[in-house]
Amino acid sequence: MTSSETWSRRVAEWRVSGKTADEFSAGRGFAGSTLRWWASRLGRERAAMVQVVRAAPSPLRDACLELAVGQVRVLVRAGFDRALLHEVLGVLGARRA
């Protein structure tokens, strides 16, 4: 596994854990600050990979946004769960790394 893959997995596990970076890192052989740095780096890389395909009014809500991550399309409607979207994009980004 590459360093990026390893850290992507760690960051995803950390996000799901609900712990602080320092709590999650304790006893794992890496520092919370390193985990936060990788989370930031991977987030920037994922942001560069996500493309807005269209933003248009939706008959169900005021607006929707379609994001493309490689071959995958994610439709985001008003009132979406930010944590869930972050997790989904994290998983999609980890698959592409």
The first five atom37 places (N, CA, C, CB, O) and aatype in JSON, in Angstrom:
{
  "aatype": [12, 16, 15, 15, 6, 16, 17, 15, 1, 1, 19, 0, 6, 17, 1, 19, 15, 7, 11, 16, 0, 3, 6, 13, 15, 0, 7, 1, 7, 13, 0, 7, 15, 16, 10, 1, 17, 17, 0, 15, 1, 10, 7, 1, 6, 1, 0, 0, 12, 19, 5, 19, 19, 1, 0, 0, 14, 15, 14, 10, 1, 3, 0, 4, 10, 6, 10, 0, 19, 7, 5, 19, 1, 19, 10, 19, 1, 0, 7, 13, 3, 1, 0, 10, 10, 8, 6, 19, 10, 7, 19, 10, 7, 0, 1, 1, 0],
  "atom_mask": [
    [1, 1, 1, 1, 1],
    [1, 1, 1, 1, 1],
    [1, 1, 1, 1, 1],
    [1, 1, 1, 1, 1],
    [1, 1, 1, 1, 1],
    [1, 1, 1, 1, 1],
    [1, 1, 1, 1, 1],
    [1, 1, 1, 1, 1],
    [1, 1, 1, 1, 1],
    [1, 1, 1, 1, 1],
    [1, 1, 1, 1, 1],
    [1, 1, 1, 1, 1],
    [1, 1, 1, 1, 1],
    [1, 1, 1, 1, 1],
    [1, 1, 1, 1, 1],
    [1, 1, 1, 1, 1],
    [1, 1, 1, 1, 1],
    [1, 1, 1, 0, 1],
    [1, 1, 1, 1, 1],
    [1, 1, 1, 1, 1],
    [1, 1, 1, 1, 1],
    [1, 1, 1, 1, 1],
    [1, 1, 1, 1, 1],
    [1, 1, 1, 1, 1],
    [1, 1, 1, 1, 1],
    [1, 1, 1, 1, 1],
    [1, 1, 1, 0, 1],
    [1, 1, 1, 1, 1],
    [1, 1, 1, 0, 1],
    [1, 1, 1, 1, 1],
    [1, 1, 1, 1, 1],
    [1, 1, 1, 0, 1],
    [1, 1, 1, 1, 1],
    [1, 1, 1, 1, 1],
    [1, 1, 1, 1, 1],
    [1, 1, 1, 1, 1],
    [1, 1, 1, 1, 1],
    [1, 1, 1, 1, 1],
    [1, 1, 1, 1, 1],
    [1, 1, 1, 1, 1],
    [1, 1, 1, 1, 1],
    [1, 1, 1, 1, 1],
    [1, 1, 1, 0, 1],
    [1, 1, 1, 1, 1],
    [1, 1, 1, 1, 1],
    [1, 1, 1, 1, 1],
    [1, 1, 1, 1, 1],
    [1, 1, 1, 1, 1],
    [1, 1, 1, 1, 1],
    [1, 1, 1, 1, 1],
    [1, 1, 1, 1, 1],
    [1, 1, 1, 1, 1],
    [1, 1, 1, 1, 1],
    [1, 1, 1, 1, 1],
    [1, 1, 1, 1, 1],
    [1, 1, 1, 1, 1],
    [1, 1, 1, 1, 1],
    [1, 1, 1, 1, 1],
    [1, 1, 1, 1, 1],
    [1, 1, 1, 1, 1],
    [1, 1, 1, 1, 1],
    [1, 1, 1, 1, 1],
    [1, 1, 1, 1, 1],
    [1, 1, 1, 1, 1],
    [1, 1, 1, 1, 1],
    [1, 1, 1, 1, 1],
    [1, 1, 1, 1, 1],
    [1, 1, 1, 1, 1],
    [1, 1, 1, 1, 1],
    [1, 1, 1, 0, 1],
    [1, 1, 1, 1, 1],
    [1, 1, 1, 1, 1],
    [1, 1, 1, 1, 1],
    [1, 1, 1, 1, 1],
    [1, 1, 1, 1, 1],
    [1, 1, 1, 1, 1],
    [1, 1, 1, 1, 1],
    [1, 1, 1, 1, 1],
    [1, 1, 1, 0, 1],
    [1, 1, 1, 1, 1],
    [1, 1, 1, 1, 1],
    [1, 1, 1, 1, 1],
    [1, 1, 1, 1, 1],
    [1, 1, 1, 1, 1],
    [1, 1, 1, 1, 1],
    [1, 1, 1, 1, 1],
    [1, 1, 1, 1, 1],
    [1, 1, 1, 1, 1],
    [1, 1, 1, 1, 1],
    [1, 1, 1, 0, 1],
    [1, 1, 1, 1, 1],
    [1, 1, 1, 1, 1],
    [1, 1, 1, 0, 1],
    [1, 1, 1, 1, 1],
    [1, 1, 1, 1, 1],
    [1, 1, 1, 1, 1],
    [1, 1, 1, 1, 1]
  ],
  "atom_positions": [
    [[0.85, -1.17, 0.0], [0.0, 0.0, 0.0], [0.9, 1.25, 0.0], [-0.97, -0.01, 1.23], [1.89, 1.3, 0.73]],
    [[0.56, 2.22, -0.81], [1.36, 3.44, -0.85], [1.09, 4.28, 0.38], [1.08, 4.24, -2.14], [0.11, 4.06, 1.1]],
    [[1.95, 5.24, 0.6], [1.79, 6.15, 1.73], [0.45, 6.88, 1.64], [2.94, 7.16, 1.78], [-0.25, 7.03, 2.65]],
    [[0.09, 7.33, 0.46], [-1.17, 8.05, 0.27], [-2.36, 7.14, 0.57], [-1.25, 8.59, -1.17], [-3.34, 7.58, 1.19]],
    [[-2.29, 5.88, 0.13], [-3.38, 4.93, 0.41], [-3.49, 4.67, 1.9], [-3.15, 3.61, -0.35], [-4.6, 4.62, 2.45]],
    [[-2.36, 4.49, 2.56], [-2.34, 4.24, 4.0], [-2.98, 5.4, 4.74], [-0.9, 4.02, 4.5], [-3.83, 5.2, 5.6]],
    [[-2.56, 6.62, 4.4], [-3.09, 7.79, 5.1], [-4.55, 8.05, 4.74], [-2.25, 9.01, 4.77], [-5.31, 8.54, 5.58]],
    [[-4.94, 7.75, 3.53], [-6.33, 7.91, 3.15], [-7.21, 6.99, 3.99], [-6.53, 7.62, 1.64], [-8.27, 7.4, 4.45]],
    [[-6.77, 5.76, 4.2], [-7.5, 4.81, 5.03], [-7.55, 5.3, 6.47], [-6.85, 3.42, 4.97], [-8.61, 5.26, 7.1]],
    [[-6.41, 5.76, 6.99], [-6.37, 6.26, 8.36], [-7.3, 7.46, 8.56], [-4.95, 6.65, 8.74], [-8.03, 7.54, 9.54]],
    [[-7.25, 8.38, 7.62], [-8.1, 9.58, 7.72], [-9.58, 9.18, 7.68], [-7.79, 10.58, 6.57], [-10.38, 9.71, 8.45]],
    [[-9.94, 8.26, 6.79], [-11.33, 7.8, 6.71], [-11.76, 7.15, 8.02], [-11.51, 6.81, 5.53], [-12.86, 7.4, 8.51]],
    [[-10.9, 6.31, 8.59], [-11.21, 5.66, 9.88], [-11.35, 6.7, 10.98], [-10.11, 4.64, 10.25], [-12.23, 6.59, 11.83]],
    [[-10.47, 7.7, 10.97], [-10.53, 8.77, 11.97], [-11.85, 9.53, 11.87], [-9.34, 9.74, 11.8], [-12.51, 9.76, 12.88]],
    [[-12.24, 9.9, 10.66], [-13.47, 10.67, 10.46], [-14.69, 9.91, 10.99], [-13.67, 10.99, 8.95], [-15.59, 10.5, 11.59]],
    [[-14.72, 8.61, 10.77], [-15.84, 7.8, 11.21], [-15.83, 7.61, 12.73], [-15.82, 6.44, 10.52], [-16.88, 7.45, 13.35]],
    [[-14.64, 7.64, 13.33], [-14.5, 7.36, 14.77], [-15.16, 8.41, 15.66], [-13.04, 7.26, 15.12], [-15.62, 8.09, 16.76]],
    [[-15.22, 9.65, 15.19], [-15.77, 10.73, 16.0], [-14.79, 11.25, 17.05], [0.0, 0.0, 0.0], [-15.15, 12.11, 17.85]],
    [[-13.58, 10.73, 17.05], [-12.55, 11.15, 18.01], [-11.78, 12.35, 17.45], [-11.59, 9.99, 18.33], [-11.82, 12.63, 16.25]],
    [[-11.08, 13.04, 18.34], [-10.16, 14.09, 17.87], [-8.97, 13.38, 17.23], [-9.7, 15.04, 19.05], [-8.76, 12.19, 17.43]],
    [[-8.2, 14.12, 16.46], [-7.02, 13.54, 15.82], [-6.04, 13.0, 16.86], [-6.32, 14.59, 14.93], [-5.46, 11.93, 16.67]],
    [[-5.87, 13.73, 17.95], [-4.94, 13.28, 18.99], [-5.45, 12.01, 19.68], [-4.73, 14.38, 20.03], [-4.67, 11.1, 19.96]],
    [[-6.75, 11.95, 19.95], [-7.32, 10.75, 20.57], [-7.18, 9.54, 19.64], [-8.81, 10.98, 20.92], [-6.78, 8.46, 20.08]],
    [[-7.49, 9.73, 18.37], [-7.42, 8.63, 17.42], [-5.98, 8.14, 17.23], [-8.0, 9.06, 16.07], [-5.75, 6.94, 17.09]],
    [[-5.04, 9.06, 17.23], [-3.64, 8.73, 16.95], [-2.92, 8.07, 18.13], [-2.9, 9.96, 16.56], [-1.91, 7.4, 17.95]],
    [[-3.43, 8.27, 19.32], [-2.76, 7.76, 20.52], [-2.48, 6.26, 20.41], [-3.61, 8.04, 21.77], [-3.38, 5.46, 20.19]],
    [[-1.2, 5.91, 20.56], [-0.79, 4.51, 20.54], [-0.72, 3.87, 19.17], [0.0, 0.0, 0.0], [-0.51, 2.66, 19.08]],
    [[-0.88, 4.64, 18.12], [-0.89, 4.08, 16.76], [0.41, 4.34, 15.99], [-2.04, 4.65, 15.98], [0.56, 3.92, 14.85]],
    [[1.34, 5.05, 16.63], [2.63, 5.28, 15.97], [2.7, 6.5, 15.08], [0.0, 0.0, 0.0], [3.65, 6.66, 14.31]],
    [[1.69, 7.38, 15.16], [1.73, 8.64, 14.43], [1.04, 9.7, 15.26], [1.06, 8.51, 13.02], [0.22, 9.4, 16.13]],
    [[1.37, 10.94, 14.99], [0.85, 12.06, 15.78], [-0.46, 12.59, 15.19], [1.89, 13.2, 15.85], [-0.73, 12.46, 14.0]],
    [[-1.25, 13.19, 16.06], [-2.48, 13.82, 15.61], [-2.23, 14.91, 14.59], [0.0, 0.0, 0.0], [-3.01, 15.09, 13.65]],
    [[-1.14, 15.64, 14.76], [-0.81, 16.72, 13.82], [-0.52, 16.15, 12.43], [0.4, 17.53, 14.33], [-0.86, 16.77, 11.42]],
    [[0.11, 14.99, 12.38], [0.39, 14.35, 11.09], [-0.91, 13.89, 10.45], [1.35, 13.14, 11.27], [-1.08, 14.03, 9.24]],
    [[-1.82, 13.35, 11.24], [-3.12, 12.93, 10.73], [-3.89, 14.12, 10.17], [-3.94, 12.24, 11.84], [-4.49, 14.03, 9.1]],
    [[-3.87, 15.25, 10.88], [-4.56, 16.45, 10.39], [-3.92, 16.96, 9.1], [-4.52, 17.56, 11.46], [-4.63, 17.4, 8.19]],
    [[-2.58, 16.9, 9.02], [-1.89, 17.35, 7.81], [-2.3, 16.5, 6.61], [-0.36, 17.28, 8.0], [-2.6, 17.04, 5.54]],
    [[-2.32, 15.18, 6.79], [-2.72, 14.3, 5.69], [-4.18, 14.52, 5.32], [-2.5, 12.84, 6.08], [-4.52, 14.49, 4.14]],
    [[-5.04, 14.74, 6.31], [-6.45, 14.99, 6.02], [-6.59, 16.23, 5.14], [-7.26, 15.16, 7.34], [-7.38, 16.26, 4.2]],
    [[-5.82, 17.26, 5.46], [-5.84, 18.49, 4.69], [-5.33, 18.25, 3.26], [-5.0, 19.57, 5.38], [-5.95, 18.68, 2.29]],
    [[-4.21, 17.55, 3.15], [-3.61, 17.28, 1.84], [-4.56, 16.45, 0.97], [-2.26, 16.55, 2.0], [-4.8, 16.78, -0.19]],
    [[-5.09, 15.38, 1.55], [-6.0, 14.52, 0.79], [-7.28, 15.26, 0.42], [-6.35, 13.26, 1.6], [-7.84, 15.03, -0.66]],
    [[-7.74, 16.14, 1.3], [-8.92, 16.95, 0.99], [-8.7, 17.86, -0.2], [0.0, 0.0, 0.0], [-9.57, 18.0, -1.06]],
    [[-7.51, 18.47, -0.26], [-7.19, 19.33, -1.41], [-7.11, 18.51, -2.69], [-5.85, 20.07, -1.18], [-7.58, 18.96, -3.74]],
    [[-6.53, 17.31, -2.62], [-6.44, 16.45, -3.8], [-7.82, 16.04, -4.28], [-5.59, 15.2, -3.49], [-8.1, 16.05, -5.48]],
    [[-8.7, 15.69, -3.33], [-10.06, 15.29, -3.71], [-10.82, 16.45, -4.31], [-10.81, 14.74, -2.5], [-11.57, 16.29, -5.27]],
    [[-10.63, 17.63, -3.74], [-11.32, 18.82, -4.27], [-10.92, 19.05, -5.71], [-10.99, 20.06, -3.42], [-11.74, 19.48, -6.53]],
    [[-9.67, 18.76, -6.04], [-9.21, 18.94, -7.42], [-9.82, 17.88, -8.33], [-7.67, 18.86, -7.48], [-9.95, 18.11, -9.54]],
    [[-10.21, 16.72, -7.78], [-10.76, 15.63, -8.59], [-12.26, 15.77, -8.8], [-10.47, 14.3, -7.94], [-12.81, 15.2, -9.73]],
    [[-12.94, 16.54, -7.93], [-14.39, 16.66, -8.01], [-14.75, 17.75, -9.01], [-15.0, 16.96, -6.63], [-14.22, 18.86, -8.95]],
    [[-15.64, 17.43, -9.89], [-16.05, 18.37, -10.92], [-17.56, 18.6, -10.79], [-15.69, 17.84, -12.35], [-18.33, 17.65, -10.68]],
    [[-17.96, 19.84, -10.81], [-19.39, 20.15, -10.8], [-19.91, 19.94, -12.21], [-19.68, 21.62, -10.29], [-19.46, 20.6, -13.15]],
    [[-20.85, 19.02, -12.36], [-21.39, 18.71, -13.67], [-22.51, 19.66, -14.02], [-21.89, 17.27, -13.72], [-22.56, 20.2, -15.13]],
    [[-23.43, 19.87, -13.06], [-24.5, 20.82, -13.32], [-25.09, 21.27, -11.99], [-25.6, 20.2, -14.22], [-25.08, 20.53, -11.0]],
    [[-25.58, 22.44, -11.98], [-26.3, 22.97, -10.83], [-27.6, 23.53, -11.4], [-25.46, 24.08, -10.03], [-27.6, 24.45, -12.21]],
    [[-28.71, 22.95, -10.96], [-29.99, 23.34, -11.55], [-31.11, 23.22, -10.52], [-30.31, 22.49, -12.79], [-30.98, 22.49, -9.54]],
    [[-32.19, 23.93, -10.76], [-33.35, 23.76, -9.88], [-33.83, 22.32, -9.91], [-34.49, 24.72, -10.31], [-33.76, 21.65, -10.94]],
    [[-34.31, 21.85, -8.8], [-34.83, 20.5, -8.69], [-36.32, 20.56, -8.4], [-34.08, 19.69, -7.6], [-36.75, 21.44, -7.65]],
    [[-37.1, 19.67, -8.97], [-38.53, 19.68, -8.66], [-38.81, 19.29, -7.21], [-39.27, 18.73, -9.61], [-39.87, 19.62, -6.67]],
    [[-37.86, 18.6, -6.56], [-38.05, 18.16, -5.18], [-37.62, 19.2, -4.16], [-37.3, 16.89, -4.95], [-38.19, 19.27, -3.07]],
    [[-36.64, 19.99, -4.48], [-36.11, 21.01, -3.58], [-35.75, 22.25, -4.39], [-34.88, 20.47, -2.79], [-35.91, 22.28, -5.61]],
    [[-35.26, 23.25, -3.69], [-34.9, 24.51, -4.36], [-33.78, 24.32, -5.37], [-34.49, 25.55, -3.34], [-33.84, 24.88, -6.47]],
    [[-32.76, 23.54, -5.02], [-31.62, 23.41, -5.91], [-30.95, 22.07, -5.69], [-30.62, 24.55, -5.69], [-31.11, 21.43, -4.66]],
    [[-30.19, 21.66, -6.68], [-29.39, 20.45, -6.54], [-28.07, 20.69, -7.27], [-30.14, 19.19, -7.11], [-27.93, 21.57, -8.11]],
    [[-27.11, 19.86, -6.91], [-25.77, 19.97, -7.47], [-25.32, 18.57, -7.81], [-24.78, 20.67, -6.47], [-25.41, 17.66, -6.98]],
    [[-24.83, 18.36, -9.02], [-24.33, 17.06, -9.42], [-22.81, 17.12, -9.48], [-24.92, 16.61, -10.79], [-22.24, 17.93, -10.21]],
    [[-22.16, 16.26, -8.69], [-20.7, 16.21, -8.64], [-20.22, 14.97, -9.37], [-20.19, 16.23, -7.18], [-20.84, 13.91, -9.27]],
    [[-19.13, 15.1, -10.1], [-18.53, 13.95, -10.77], [-17.18, 13.67, -10.13], [-18.38, 14.2, -12.3], [-16.33, 14.55, -10.02]],
    [[-17.02, 12.43, -9.7], [-15.73, 11.97, -9.17], [-15.37, 10.77, -10.03], [-15.8, 11.59, -7.6], [-15.82, 9.65, -9.78]],
    [[-14.55, 11.02, -11.04], [-14.27, 9.96, -12.02], [-15.54, 9.61, -12.75], [0.0, 0.0, 0.0], [-16.21, 10.47, -13.31]],
    [[-15.88, 8.32, -12.74], [-17.09, 7.83, -13.42], [-18.34, 7.95, -12.55], [-16.89, 6.38, -13.82], [-19.45, 7.76, -13.03]],
    [[-18.16, 8.27, -11.28], [-19.27, 8.31, -10.32], [-19.92, 9.69, -10.3], [-18.79, 7.92, -8.91], [-19.22, 10.7, -10.3]],
    [[-21.24, 9.72, -10.27], [-21.99, 10.97, -10.16], [-22.7, 10.99, -8.81], [-23.02, 11.12, -11.34], [-23.32, 10.0, -8.42]],
    [[-22.6, 12.1, -8.1], [-23.25, 12.27, -6.81], [-24.18, 13.47, -6.9], [-22.2, 12.45, -5.65], [-23.73, 14.57, -7.21]],
    [[-25.47, 13.25, -6.65], [-26.45, 14.32, -6.68], [-26.63, 14.84, -5.25], [-27.81, 13.83, -7.28], [-26.96, 14.07, -4.35]],
    [[-26.42, 16.13, -5.06], [-26.51, 16.75, -3.75], [-27.67, 17.74, -3.76], [-25.17, 17.47, -3.36], [-27.7, 18.66, -4.57]],
    [[-28.6, 17.53, -2.86], [-29.78, 18.4, -2.78], [-29.65, 19.33, -1.58], [-31.09, 17.55, -2.67], [-28.86, 19.07, -0.67]],
    [[-30.4, 20.39, -1.59], [-30.42, 21.33, -0.46], [-30.75, 20.55, 0.81], [-31.46, 22.47, -0.7], [-31.58, 19.64, 0.79]],
    [[-30.1, 20.91, 1.9], [-30.34, 20.25, 3.17], [-29.59, 18.95, 3.35], [0.0, 0.0, 0.0], [-29.9, 18.18, 4.26]],
    [[-28.6, 18.68, 2.48], [-27.85, 17.42, 2.55], [-27.06, 17.32, 3.86], [-26.89, 17.31, 1.36], [-26.83, 18.31, 4.54]],
    [[-26.66, 16.11, 4.19], [-25.86, 15.81, 5.39], [-24.38, 16.01, 5.03], [-26.13, 14.34, 5.91], [-23.81, 15.21, 4.3]],
    [[-23.78, 17.08, 5.55], [-22.39, 17.42, 5.2], [-21.41, 16.31, 5.58], [-21.97, 18.72, 5.89], [-20.5, 16.0, 4.81]],
    [[-21.6, 15.71, 6.75], [-20.69, 14.66, 7.2], [-20.77, 13.45, 6.27], [-21.02, 14.24, 8.65], [-19.75, 12.84, 5.95]],
    [[-21.98, 13.11, 5.85], [-22.15, 11.98, 4.95], [-21.51, 12.25, 3.59], [-23.63, 11.65, 4.78], [-20.83, 11.39, 3.03]],
    [[-21.71, 13.45, 3.06], [-21.1, 13.79, 1.78], [-19.58, 13.73, 1.9], [-21.54, 15.2, 1.32], [-18.91, 13.22, 1.0]],
    [[-19.02, 14.23, 2.98], [-17.58, 14.19, 3.2], [-17.08, 12.75, 3.21], [-17.21, 14.9, 4.53], [-16.05, 12.44, 2.61]],
    [[-17.82, 11.86, 3.88], [-17.45, 10.45, 3.91], [-17.5, 9.82, 2.52], [-18.38, 9.68, 4.86], [-16.58, 9.11, 2.13]],
    [[-18.57, 10.09, 1.79], [-18.72, 9.53, 0.45], [-17.58, 10.0, -0.46], [-20.09, 9.93, -0.16], [-16.98, 9.2, -1.16]],
    [[-17.29, 11.29, -0.44], [-16.2, 11.81, -1.27], [-14.86, 11.24, -0.81], [-16.17, 13.35, -1.22], [-13.97, 11.0, -1.64]],
    [[-14.71, 11.03, 0.48], [-13.48, 10.4, 0.99], [-13.3, 9.0, 0.46], [0.0, 0.0, 0.0], [-12.2, 8.62, 0.05]],
    [[-14.36, 8.23, 0.47], [-14.3, 6.86, -0.05], [-14.01, 6.87, -1.54], [-15.61, 6.1, 0.24], [-13.18, 6.1, -2.02]],
    [[-14.68, 7.72, -2.27], [-14.44, 7.8, -3.72], [-13.02, 8.24, -4.01], [-15.43, 8.76, -4.38], [-12.39, 7.73, -4.94]],
    [[-12.5, 9.19, -3.24], [-11.13, 9.64, -3.42], [-10.13, 8.55, -3.09], [0.0, 0.0, 0.0], [-9.11, 8.42, -3.78]],
    [[-10.4, 7.77, -2.05], [-9.5, 6.69, -1.66], [-9.46, 5.61, -2.74], [-9.95, 6.09, -0.32], [-8.41, 5.0, -2.97]],
    [[-10.58, 5.37, -3.39], [-10.62, 4.37, -4.46], [-9.76, 4.78, -5.64], [-12.05, 4.15, -4.92], [-9.2, 3.93, -6.33]],
    [[-9.65, 6.1, -5.87], [-8.9, 6.59, -7.03], [-7.42, 6.75, -6.75], [-9.46, 7.91, -7.48], [-6.63, 6.84, -7.69]],
    [[-7.02, 6.79, -5.47], [-5.62, 7.04, -5.1], [-4.73, 5.91, -5.53], [-5.48, 7.25, -3.61], [-3.52, 5.95, -5.3]]
  ]
}
